């Protein structure tokens, strides 16, 4: 496994409870509903790009954050975080951490695996922990819009505690959120490569002038289908 910073390997160990004796939440539903939706789409998008990711951590309670903070300080082990409760976005349901779930090692970064996931997350409007200036945290993603400057300061000013913030969460998806999610989903289809079973037929359709062969995984409208049928009928 290439060396790429020991921080999240230690954090992962903590997450997988080797050093803590209890599980931290990996439940996507424990996240802010907006992030939960993006997180599910993100995992799907990664999968579509051949990157099978799993969720190592989502929401952290006060006890969990404080016990992580204690590691390497008042408890044996190495330091895994500089954030006390509630200074980590995980405490606000605004961050999740991934691991590599394809059997090649949970934190194996071979082939730039984590950076590839990072690019997918960034394209969906997330902040990627690999872009932290000093404390690179490649498995980490957070919902940037609530965390200006990657800081929980605004949240603390506005809500004081995570539990007050959580009271404002709504499971109702606004039209704007839905449009964003749908837009992300459709943009993902646009980037999908042609399926193996369709490749030959698709290139035949391109040669026959029926399709331009672009965006093979995207949805077609009825007018596009009508045009393709008409082209096929007039093809000799
Ligand atoms: Zn994290």
Boltz pocket constraint, residues with backbone or C-beta under 6 A from the ligand:
constraints:
  - pocket:
      binder: B
      contacts: [[A, 90], [A, 95], [A, 96], [A, 97], [A, 137], [A, 139], [A, 140], [A, 141]]
      max_distance: 6.0
